[in-house]
């Protein structure tokens, strides 16, 4: 990374225990960390959500965003390039993430006013940084990307990404 700012930037998110797959001590630490989120309080043994989670879902359809006409009224289908143009010859080795990053970049280019990318994870470490060929991140707090018109929203919270996506969609209806 060299002289890049790490703290307070998208570079701060990296794999905390990179050898957990082969190092028993790191695996133990990873399991302890994940258990600290107390998933047993939210999920049944079969993985289904407990009543404490499902009880907040509104019973009336008019209070469920996904069932309101306004949620979809402004929908504009994306122009999506034929994925076959990004396929590789049999026997060729390539990163699937780098390859799909090229397709996503093309989708962003072909849909300059109707497409944004919402990512609940940092894109560079996931090898999806091809999307930055034609756009930037849209961080409001980061001087490097503030108000630069980027169409990539990158934040380590699936809930916030979904809320941003829904809010932007409703504003554009």
C-alpha positions as CSV (number, residue, x, y, z in Angstrom):
1,X,0.0,0.0,0.0
2,X,3.0,2.3,0.4
3,X,2.0,5.8,1.4
4,X,-1.7,5.4,1.1
5,X,-3.9,6.5,4.1
6,X,-5.2,3.4,5.9
7,X,-7.0,4.6,9.0
8,X,-10.4,6.2,8.3
9,X,-10.3,5.1,4.6
10,X,-11.6,2.1,2.7
11,X,-8.1,0.5,3.0
12,X,-8.8,-0.1,6.8
13,X,-11.0,-3.1,6.0
14,X,-8.9,-6.2,5.4
15,X,-9.0,-9.8,6.4
16,X,-8.3,-9.8,10.2
17,X,-7.1,-13.4,10.4
18,X,-5.8,-14.4,6.9
19,X,-4.5,-17.9,8.0
20,X,-7.7,-19.1,9.8
21,X,-8.1,-21.8,7.2
22,X,-4.8,-23.4,8.1
23,X,-3.8,-22.1,11.6
24,X,-5.8,-23.6,14.5
25,X,-5.1,-20.6,16.7
26,X,-6.3,-18.1,14.2
27,X,-9.4,-20.3,13.6
28,X,-10.1,-20.3,17.3
29,X,-9.8,-16.5,17.5
30,X,-12.1,-16.2,14.5
31,X,-14.7,-18.4,16.0
32,X,-14.5,-16.4,19.3
33,X,-14.9,-13.2,17.4
34,X,-17.9,-14.4,15.4
35,X,-19.5,-15.9,18.5
36,X,-19.3,-12.5,20.2
37,X,-22.1,-11.3,17.9
38,X,-24.3,-13.8,19.6
39,X,-26.0,-15.3,16.6
40,X,-27.8,-17.8,18.8
41,X,-30.0,-14.9,20.0
42,X,-31.2,-14.2,16.5
43,X,-31.3,-17.5,14.7
44,X,-32.7,-21.0,15.4
45,X,-30.4,-24.1,15.1
46,X,-31.6,-24.6,11.5
47,X,-30.6,-21.0,10.5
48,X,-34.1,-19.6,10.4
49,X,-34.7,-16.2,12.2
50,X,-36.1,-16.3,15.7
51,X,-39.4,-14.5,16.6
52,X,-37.4,-11.6,18.0
53,X,-36.4,-10.9,14.4
54,X,-39.6,-11.7,12.5
55,X,-41.8,-9.8,15.0
56,X,-40.7,-6.5,13.6
57,X,-42.0,-7.3,10.1
58,X,-45.2,-5.3,9.6
59,X,-48.4,-7.4,9.2
60,X,-50.2,-4.9,7.0
61,X,-49.0,-4.9,3.4
62,X,-49.2,-1.2,3.1
63,X,-46.4,-0.9,5.7
64,X,-44.1,-3.3,3.8
65,X,-41.9,-1.3,1.4
66,X,-41.6,-4.2,-1.0
67,X,-45.3,-4.4,-1.5
68,X,-45.9,-0.7,-2.2
69,X,-46.4,0.4,-5.8
70,X,-44.2,3.5,-5.2
71,X,-41.2,1.2,-4.6
72,X,-41.1,0.1,-8.2
73,X,-42.8,3.0,-10.0
74,X,-39.5,4.5,-11.2
75,X,-37.9,1.3,-12.3
76,X,-35.8,1.6,-15.4
77,X,-34.3,-1.7,-16.7
78,X,-30.5,-1.7,-17.0
79,X,-28.7,-2.2,-20.3
80,X,-26.6,-5.3,-19.6
81,X,-23.9,-6.4,-21.9
82,X,-24.0,-10.0,-23.1
83,X,-21.9,-11.8,-20.5
84,X,-20.5,-14.1,-23.2
85,X,-18.3,-11.2,-24.4
86,X,-16.5,-11.5,-21.0
87,X,-16.1,-15.3,-21.1
88,X,-12.7,-16.9,-21.4
89,X,-11.6,-19.8,-23.6
90,X,-11.8,-23.2,-21.9
91,X,-8.6,-24.0,-20.1
92,X,-7.7,-20.4,-19.6
93,X,-7.0,-19.4,-16.0
94,X,-8.3,-16.1,-14.7
95,X,-9.8,-14.7,-11.5
96,X,-13.6,-14.9,-11.6
97,X,-13.8,-11.7,-9.5
98,X,-11.5,-9.7,-11.9
99,X,-13.6,-11.0,-14.8
100,X,-17.0,-10.1,-13.2
101,X,-15.5,-6.7,-12.3
102,X,-15.0,-6.0,-16.0
103,X,-18.7,-6.8,-16.7
104,X,-19.8,-4.6,-13.8
105,X,-17.7,-1.8,-15.1
106,X,-19.3,-2.1,-18.5
107,X,-22.8,-2.0,-16.9
108,X,-21.9,1.2,-15.1
109,X,-20.6,2.7,-18.3
110,X,-23.7,1.7,-20.3
111,X,-26.0,3.1,-17.6
112,X,-24.5,6.4,-16.5
113,X,-27.7,7.8,-14.9
114,X,-29.6,4.7,-13.9
115,X,-27.0,2.5,-12.1
116,X,-25.1,2.7,-8.9
117,X,-23.2,0.0,-7.1
118,X,-23.8,-0.7,-3.5
119,X,-21.2,-2.8,-1.9
120,X,-21.2,-4.1,1.7
121,X,-17.5,-4.9,1.5
122,X,-14.3,-3.2,0.2
123,X,-14.0,-3.8,-3.5
124,X,-10.2,-3.8,-4.0
125,X,-9.5,-6.7,-1.7
126,X,-12.4,-8.6,-3.5
127,X,-10.7,-7.9,-6.8
128,X,-13.7,-5.9,-8.2
129,X,-11.6,-2.7,-8.6
130,X,-12.2,-2.8,-12.4
131,X,-15.4,-0.8,-11.6
132,X,-13.1,2.2,-10.7
133,X,-12.0,2.6,-14.4
134,X,-14.9,4.9,-15.1
135,X,-16.3,6.0,-11.8
136,X,-15.2,6.5,-8.2
137,X,-16.4,5.9,-4.7
138,X,-19.0,8.3,-3.4
139,X,-17.8,9.0,0.2
140,X,-19.0,12.3,1.6
141,X,-16.5,12.3,4.5
142,X,-13.3,11.3,2.5
143,X,-11.5,14.3,1.0
144,X,-10.1,12.0,-1.8
145,X,-13.6,11.2,-3.1
146,X,-15.9,13.9,-1.7
147,X,-18.4,15.3,-4.2
148,X,-16.6,13.7,-7.2
149,X,-19.7,12.1,-8.6
150,X,-18.7,8.5,-7.9
151,X,-21.4,5.9,-8.3
152,X,-19.9,3.3,-6.0
153,X,-21.3,3.2,-2.4
154,X,-18.9,1.1,-0.4
155,X,-19.7,0.6,3.3
156,X,-19.3,-2.3,5.7
157,X,-23.0,-2.6,6.6
158,X,-25.5,-4.5,4.6
159,X,-28.3,-2.8,6.4
160,X,-27.0,0.7,5.5
161,X,-26.4,-0.3,1.9
162,X,-30.0,-1.6,1.6
163,X,-31.4,1.6,3.2
164,X,-29.3,3.8,0.8
165,X,-30.4,1.8,-2.1
166,X,-34.1,2.1,-1.2
167,X,-33.8,5.8,-0.4
168,X,-32.1,6.6,-3.7
169,X,-34.6,4.5,-5.6
170,X,-37.6,6.2,-3.9
171,X,-36.1,9.7,-4.5
172,X,-35.8,8.9,-8.2
173,X,-39.4,7.6,-8.6
